[in-house]
C-alpha cells in the first residue's frame, strides 16, 4: 500500500499542516487504521479506497477517528491527481461519514467544497475565559466548535491557552479569530482541539467552514484570503456560498513510500 506525506495549505516544505495519505488495496478495519495512524503519528492519516467510481475516505488522528478533515481531504486529492489516479481536469467525489464531499483542481490549487458550519451566538463561560486568558468580543457555537473573536491579530498570535481547561469544554475545539491588521489577509485564526489529541492544529479546513460564513456577515464579502497563525502557518482561499464553503490551498509532497504490512 502506498503511503505519502503531504504538507497542505502551503507551497513550501515544513509549512502548513502535514497529513499522511494511505491508498488502501482492500478492505481494512477501523482498529487497523487507528493503529496505523498512531504508528505514522501525523496530525491526521487519511485512508482512501476506490468505490463505484468514487472514493471512500476516512480520517484518523493518532488517537481517534474524526468526522471531517479539510487538510486530510486536500492531501488525498493532491495525491490522487499527482499520482495520476484521477485526471486533473476531473473532480473527485468522496464518500465520508460527513456525507459526500467534492474536490476540484482549480488555478493550481486543490479546491474543496464542504458544508457550511454556521455558528449561533452564545455566552462566554467562565471556563472559556479562563482557558483563553482574554475576554472575547464575540462567542458563537456550531455543532462541533466554539468560535471566539478577539480584538486584534496580536492577541490571536500571542495567545497561550490553558489546554487542560479547553479539554473540559464540551466541544471538539475552540476557534480564535480576528480581522487581520495587514492588507495581506482578511482574517487570521488559530484552532485548539485537545479533545482530538491535537493541542493546536496547524491549519484547519473545517474551522474555516465556520470562519467563512462568520466573516461573510461581518465584512460583507464572500471571498477571503485567510491565514491560520499556528507555528507552521497556512494560507487558505475561502469562498462562501449559501450552503457551502469552498476552501482552496496548495500542497507539497515531502515523502513517498510503501507499507510492508
N, C-alpha and C positions, 0 to 999 in steps of 0.2 A: 504494500500500500504506500502510495506517495505521501510524503509529509513535507510541507513547505511552511516557512515562517515569513510573514509579510508585515512590514510596517505600514500602517494605514493613516489616512488623513494627513499625509506628508509626502513630499517628493525627495526627502533626504533620509539616508540610513540613520538609525539610532534616534530618530524623532518619531512623533506621532504615537499611535497605540499599536503594539505588536500583537499579532494573532497567529496561531498555528492553524493550518488547514490540512485535514486528513481526508483523502479520497478513498472511501470505503469500496472494497471489491465484492462485498456481500453483506448479508445481514449481521449486525453486531448488537449485542445487548447493552442496556444502559450501564450496567456495572462495569463492563469492559471499557466503555467510552469514558466513564468517570475516572477509572484507574489510569487510563492513558492520558487524560487531561492533567491529572495530578503529576504523572511522570514527566510530561513535557513542561509543565509549570509555567505556561504563558498566562497572561490575564484571561484569555479565552482560547479554547481549541474548538474549531468548527469542524463538524463531521458532515460530509456531503456524499450523496449517493444518487445516481440517475434513477428516475422512476417515471415511467409512462410519458416520456417527452419533457418532463420537468425534473426538478431536483429536490430530494429530501434534504433538509438542513436542520441540524441541532447544534446547540452551543453549550459548552461546559466550562466553568471556571475550574481551578484545581479543587474546589470544594463542593460545588452544586451545579446542577443543570439550570440554566436561566431561560426565561420565556422569550426574550428578544435581545438581539445584539447587533447594533449598527456596524461596528468595526469588524466583527466576525463575518457579517454578510458582505461587506465591502471586500474583505480579504478573499472570501470564497469566490466572489465574482471576478476579481482581478486574476485569481489563479486559473479559473476556467477559460477566460479569454486569452490569458498569456500563454497557457499551455496548448491552446487550440482545441480544447474540448467543445467550445462553443465559438462560432464566428463572432468577431467583434461587432458586426452590424446586426446581430441577433440578440434580442432581450433574453433575460434569464428569469424564469419563474421558480420560486422556492415554496415548497410545502413545509410549513413550520407549525409549532404549537401556538403561534400567534396569528395563524391564518396564512393566506397566500401573500408572499412578498415578491416585489419585482425589482429588477436591476437592468440598467442600460449603460452603454459606453457612450458618453457624450462629451465632446470637446476635450478629449484626452483624459477625462476623469470618469470614475465609476459614479453613476447616479442611482441612488436607492429611492424607492417610493414606499414610505411607511405610513401607517395610520396616524392621524393627528392625536396627540395626548394632551388635550387642553386641561388646564388646572382651574379650580374654583377657589376663590379667596377663603382663607381660614385665619384663625388667630395664631399668634406666635406663642407657643407654650414656653413655660419657664425652662423646661428641659432643652428645648431647641436653642433658646438664648444662651443657656449655659454651655451647650455644645459648641456653638459658634463663637461665643465671646463678643458678639455685637448685637445690637438691636436692629432687626430688619426694617427696611422701608415698606416691604410687602411680603406676605407669605401666602402661597397657594398650594393646593394639593390635587394631584390626579390619582389614578388608580394604583400607581406604583410609588411615586416620589413626592417629596416636598420641594417646592420651588421658592427660593428666597432671593429677593432683590435687596442689594445693599447700596449705599450711597455713592460708591466710587470704584473704579477699576483698581485703585491702590489697595482698597480693603479686600477685594477679591483675591488679588495676587498675594497679599501678606497674611491671609487667614491661616491660623494654626488651630484647627478644631480639636475638640476632645472626642476622640474616636469611641471611647467607652460610652460616652453619653449619646453619641449618634447611633451607636448599636442598640440602644434602648428604645429608640423611636420606632413606632410601628409601621415603618415604610421600607421600601427597597433601598432608598438612598436620599440624599439631600443635594439639590442643585443650587448653587450660589451664583448669582449673576449681577451684572451692572452694565450700563452703557459704557462703551469704550471712550477713553479720553482722547484717543488719536483718531485721525481720519482713515486709518488703515483698516479698522474693523468697525462693525456696527455695535456689537456687544461682545463681552467676554464672560466666561463661566468656569466653574470647577465642579467636580462631582465626587461625592463621598459616599461609599457604599460598603461599610464593613459587614452588612448582612449578606453580601455576596462573597465575602472573603477578600474584598478589594478596598483597602482603606481609602485610597484615592485612585479613581480610574483616570487614565491618561487622556483619552478622547472618547466621548460617549455619544454615539449616534442617537440612541433612544432618548437621551435627555434633550436633544435638540428637537425632538418631536413635540416637546412641551415648550421649549425656549422659542422656537419659531413662531407659533401662534401667540405666545405671550408678547413678544416684541412687535409682532404684527399689529396688535391692538395698541401698543404704546407709541410706536414710531410711525404708524400709518403707512407702511410699505410692506411688500410681500417677498422681496428678495434681499438676503443679507449675506455679508461675509462675517463669519463668527470665528472667534479664537478661544480654544479651551486652554486656560493658562496653568496647566499642570507642569511638572518638572520637565517632561519631554515636549509638551506643547503640540497642538494640532490645529489645522485650518479647515474650515468647512464652508461650502456654499449652501445656503438654506433657502429653499423656495416654498412658501406657504400657499396652499390652495384651500378650497373649502373644507375638505375632509382629510386631506393628506399633506404630508411634508416630504419634499424632495431634498435629499441630502447628497451632496457631491463632494468627492475628495480624490486625491491622488493616492498612489500606493507604490511601495518599493519592496521587491523580493530580496531577502538577505540570506536565505538558507534553503537548500533543496536536498531531499534525501528520501530514503525508503525505510519503512518499518521492517524489522526482521521477525516480528511475531504476528 
